Amino acid sequence: MMALLMPLAAILVTSALIALLAAGDPKRRRSARLPGDGQGKSVRRTLAAFACLPGAVLATMGDAAGFMLWLGGAGVAGWFVALSFAQTGQEPR
């Protein structure tokens, strides 16, 4: 059970940072006609680097299974974040 706590915590941290990236995405904000300019390049790059940091920690600890769990979990979490921020009710083109 304890072996799952580190990868799970890493996935949660990465998911939160991915959600912050999605919330401040300038292109998404423009297309949704939301107020504000979104995040600048340096903020987005910093958030992306911090989102990768939990995986790097797991890899440097030598926890290969934890790293693979984080890698898969972060990918799945990214898809769920993208789905939650997707615009609904659009007319088909």
MOSULBEL-V612218 format. One record per backbone hydrogen bond with DSSP energy under -0.5 kcal/mol. CO is the residue of the C=O (numbers start at 1). NH is the residue of the N-H. E is the energy in kcal/mol with one decimal. If there is no record, write none. Layout:
co:CO nh:NH e:E
co:CO nh:NH e:E
//
This chain:
co:1 nh:4 e:-1.1
co:1 nh:5 e:-0.7
co:2 nh:5 e:-0.6
co:2 nh:6 e:-0.8
co:3 nh:7 e:-0.6
co:4 nh:8 e:-2.1
co:5 nh:9 e:-2.6
co:6 nh:10 e:-2.4
co:7 nh:11 e:-2.5
co:8 nh:12 e:-2.2
co:9 nh:13 e:-2.3
co:10 nh:14 e:-2.4
co:11 nh:15 e:-2.6
co:12 nh:16 e:-2.1
co:13 nh:17 e:-2.0
co:14 nh:18 e:-2.4
co:15 nh:19 e:-2.3
co:16 nh:20 e:-2.0
co:17 nh:21 e:-2.1
co:18 nh:22 e:-2.4
co:19 nh:23 e:-2.4
co:20 nh:24 e:-1.5
co:22 nh:25 e:-0.9
co:24 nh:39 e:-2.8
co:25 nh:29 e:-2.3
co:26 nh:30 e:-2.4
co:27 nh:31 e:-2.4
co:28 nh:32 e:-1.8
co:29 nh:34 e:-2.8
co:30 nh:33 e:-1.2
co:40 nh:44 e:-2.3
co:41 nh:45 e:-2.6
co:42 nh:46 e:-2.1
co:43 nh:47 e:-2.6
co:44 nh:48 e:-2.3
co:45 nh:49 e:-2.2
co:46 nh:50 e:-2.5
co:47 nh:51 e:-2.0
co:48 nh:52 e:-1.2
co:49 nh:53 e:-0.9
co:50 nh:54 e:-0.6
co:52 nh:56 e:-1.8
co:53 nh:57 e:-2.3
co:54 nh:58 e:-2.2
co:55 nh:59 e:-2.3
co:56 nh:60 e:-2.5
co:57 nh:61 e:-1.7
co:58 nh:63 e:-2.0
co:59 nh:62 e:-1.1
co:62 nh:64 e:-1.4
co:63 nh:67 e:-2.4
co:64 nh:68 e:-2.3
co:65 nh:69 e:-2.4
co:66 nh:70 e:-2.5
co:67 nh:71 e:-2.7
co:68 nh:72 e:-2.4
co:69 nh:73 e:-2.8
co:70 nh:74 e:-3.0
co:71 nh:75 e:-1.6
co:72 nh:76 e:-2.3
co:73 nh:77 e:-2.7
co:74 nh:78 e:-2.2
co:75 nh:79 e:-1.8
co:76 nh:80 e:-2.2
co:77 nh:81 e:-2.6
co:78 nh:82 e:-2.4
co:79 nh:83 e:-2.3
co:80 nh:84 e:-2.2
co:81 nh:85 e:-1.7
co:82 nh:86 e:-0.6
co:83 nh:86 e:-0.6
//
